[in-house]
Each structure stands twice: as structure tokens, then as C-alpha cells.
Amino acid sequence: MSLNIEKFSYISRISLSESEKNEIKRNISNILDYISILQKVNIKNNYKENKNKNIFRNFSENIEFDKSFLLKNAPFPVENFFAVPTMLKRS
């Protein structure tokens, strides 16, 4: 694969010295070589299934609570709601 660094520098609107062009060309070439090595790696069937499961609670359950019971235990109930302290000041 040929790398046209002049075209890249023109598109990106930067000016490069010859040493910078050579360095960028070498770096890009190294990156592309590494990618070609990665493409050859066989990753099929190289993974293990994650068998961790939540044993504490089934999240698909719909649990309903008695509203009066919950409000009875609230520190500051207001009508049918929980009252909470103000955290932010209005400006």
C-alpha cells in the first residue's frame, strides 16, 4: 500500500517537513502492519461464556408495596408523597 503523505497534509491543511513526512509514513506503515497481523488472528471459539449470574433477586418481578405502609415509615410524609430536604437553592 502506498501512502501519500502530501495528500494527507494537504487535506488536513498542515505543512510538514521531509523528516516529519518520513516519520508519519513510518508510523502509519507500522500501524497498518499491526492491523494486518490482527486480521490473521482466529478469534472464533476463543472466548469463555460468562457464567456469573445474579442469585439474589429476580429483576423481572414486579413488587408492589402498600403506599400507606411506606408513607407511615417516611420521616416527612406530605399527603401521598415523600418530602425530601431541598438540595438546590433557587436563584
C-alpha positions in Angstrom: 0.0 0.0 0.0 1.4 3.3 -0.9 1.0 6.2 1.5 0.6 9.7 0.0 1.6 11.9 2.9 1.5 15.0 0.8 -2.2 14.4 0.1 -2.9 13.8 3.8 -1.1 17.0 4.8 -3.0 19.0 2.1 -6.4 17.6 3.2 -5.6 18.3 6.9 -4.2 21.8 6.0 -0.8 21.3 7.7 2.7 21.7 6.4 5.2 19.1 7.1 9.0 18.9 6.7 10.6 16.0 4.9 11.6 14.4 8.2 8.1 14.8 9.6 6.7 13.2 6.4 9.1 10.3 6.7 8.3 9.8 10.4 4.5 9.9 9.8 4.9 7.5 6.9 6.8 5.1 9.0 4.3 5.3 11.9 1.3 4.8 9.6 3.1 1.9 8.0 3.7 0.3 11.4 0.1 0.7 12.3 -1.1 -0.9 9.1 1.3 -3.8 9.5 0.0 -4.4 13.0 -3.6 -4.3 11.8 -2.8 -6.9 9.1 -1.4 -9.1 11.8 -4.5 -8.7 13.9 -6.7 -9.6 10.9 -5.0 -13.0 10.7 -5.8 -13.9 14.3 -8.6 -16.5 14.6 -10.9 -15.3 17.3 -13.7 -17.8 16.8 -14.4 -20.0 19.8 -11.6 -18.3 21.8 -13.9 -16.9 24.4 -15.5 -18.3 27.5 -19.1 -17.7 28.3 -19.6 -15.5 31.3 -21.5 -17.7 33.8 -21.9 -15.1 36.5 -25.5 -14.7 37.5 -27.4 -12.6 40.0 -28.5 -15.1 42.6 -30.0 -12.5 45.0 -33.1 -11.2 43.2 -35.1 -11.7 40.1 -35.4 -8.3 38.4 -38.3 -9.3 36.3 -40.6 -9.4 39.3 -43.0 -6.6 39.8 -43.1 -5.9 43.5 -45.9 -3.7 44.8 -45.9 -2.1 48.2 -48.7 -0.7 50.2 -48.4 3.1 49.9 -49.8 3.8 53.4 -47.2 1.4 54.9 -44.3 3.2 53.1 -45.6 6.7 54.0 -46.0 5.6 57.6 -42.3 4.9 57.7 -41.3 8.1 55.9 -39.6 10.8 58.1 -41.6 13.7 56.4 -44.7 12.5 54.6 -46.8 15.2 52.8 -50.2 13.9 51.7 -49.4 10.9 49.5 -45.7 11.9 48.8 -42.3 11.6 50.4 -41.0 15.0 51.4 -37.3 15.4 51.0 -35.0 18.3 52.1 -34.2 20.9 49.5 -30.8 20.3 47.9 -30.5 23.2 45.5 -31.3 26.9 46.1 -33.4 28.8 43.6 -31.7 31.8 42.2 
